[in-house]
């Protein structure tokens, strides 16, 4: 999918249980920057100079509007096999729609074992 640094948060107590195993994880991040609409159809995740940081090019797969708090929304962006979820505070005033391409930088990426 992509290579580089990420903080791994395991569901189990013994980290050795994960050695040489393939598992599904959820992606999380502390912040993003530079979000903009793109025309580049080559969706990918590329490492930045800072550890745990990546440049993402992806496609908006879905935008979910939430009733509480009023007006809140989440965008799901696919970049290869990775899917990032961006909340309203990440999106700011950018008006994006399903199927559009976007680029952004993600900082302090973490991987969460899904069986939590």
C-alpha positions in Angstrom: 0.0 0.0 0.0 2.7 2.5 1.1 5.8 2.5 3.2 7.1 4.7 6.0 6.6 5.5 9.6 3.3 5.2 11.5 2.4 4.7 15.1 0.8 1.2 15.5 -1.9 0.8 18.2 -2.5 -2.9 18.8 -5.7 -4.3 20.2 -3.8 -7.2 22.0 -1.3 -6.8 24.9 1.5 -8.8 23.3 3.2 -7.0 20.4 5.0 -10.2 19.3 1.6 -11.6 18.4 1.7 -9.3 15.3 5.1 -10.2 14.0 4.8 -11.5 10.4 1.0 -11.3 10.4 -1.1 -9.4 8.0 -3.9 -7.5 9.7 -6.5 -4.9 8.7 -6.1 -1.5 10.4 -7.9 1.8 10.6 -5.9 4.9 9.7 -5.9 7.9 12.0 -4.0 11.2 12.0 -3.5 14.2 14.2 -3.8 16.9 11.5 -3.8 17.6 7.8 -2.7 20.5 5.7 -2.8 21.8 2.2 -6.1 20.2 1.2 -7.1 21.1 -2.3 -8.9 19.8 -5.3 -6.6 18.0 -7.8 -6.6 16.9 -11.4 -4.0 14.2 -10.8 -5.7 10.8 -11.2 -2.6 8.9 -9.9 -3.9 8.1 -6.3 -1.1 7.3 -3.9 0.4 7.9 -0.5 4.0 9.3 -0.5 6.2 9.8 2.5 7.2 13.4 3.5 10.5 14.3 5.2 9.0 14.3 8.7 8.4 10.8 10.2 4.7 9.8 10.4 3.8 12.3 7.7 2.6 11.7 4.1 1.3 13.4 1.0 -2.0 11.8 -0.1 -3.6 11.9 -3.6 -7.0 10.3 -3.5 -10.6 10.2 -4.7 -13.6 11.2 -2.7 -15.5 7.9 -2.3 -18.3 9.2 0.0 -19.4 12.3 2.0 -21.5 11.5 5.0 -23.6 14.3 6.6 -24.3 13.9 10.3 -27.3 15.3 12.2 -25.3 16.0 15.4 -23.7 18.4 15.7 -25.7 20.1 13.0 -23.9 20.5 9.7 -21.1 18.1 10.6 -19.7 15.9 7.7 -17.1 13.3 7.1 -15.4 12.7 3.7 -13.9 9.3 2.9 -10.9 9.5 0.5 -9.4 6.4 -1.1 -5.7 6.4 -2.1 -5.0 2.8 -3.4 -6.0 0.4 -0.6 -5.8 3.1 2.0 -8.9 5.1 3.1 -8.7 8.3 5.0 -11.6 9.9 6.8 -11.5 13.7 7.1 -13.9 15.6 9.4 -15.5 18.9 8.9 -12.6 20.7 10.8 -10.2 19.1 8.3 -12.3 20.1 5.3 -12.7 23.7 6.3 -14.6 25.7 3.6 -13.6 23.5 0.7 -16.6 22.4 -1.2 -15.9 18.8 -2.5 -18.1 16.2 -4.0 -18.1 12.4 -4.4 -15.8 11.4 -7.3 -13.5 14.4 -7.1 -9.8 14.1 -6.6 -8.0 15.8 -3.8 -4.5 16.2 -2.4 -3.4 16.9 1.2 -0.6 16.2 3.7 -1.4 14.0 6.7 0.6 14.4 9.9 1.2 11.9 12.8 -0.3 8.9 11.0 -1.3 6.0 13.2 -2.6 2.6 12.5 -5.3 1.1 14.8 -5.9 -2.6 15.0 -9.5 -3.0 14.1 -10.4 -5.6 16.7 -10.3 -2.9 19.4 
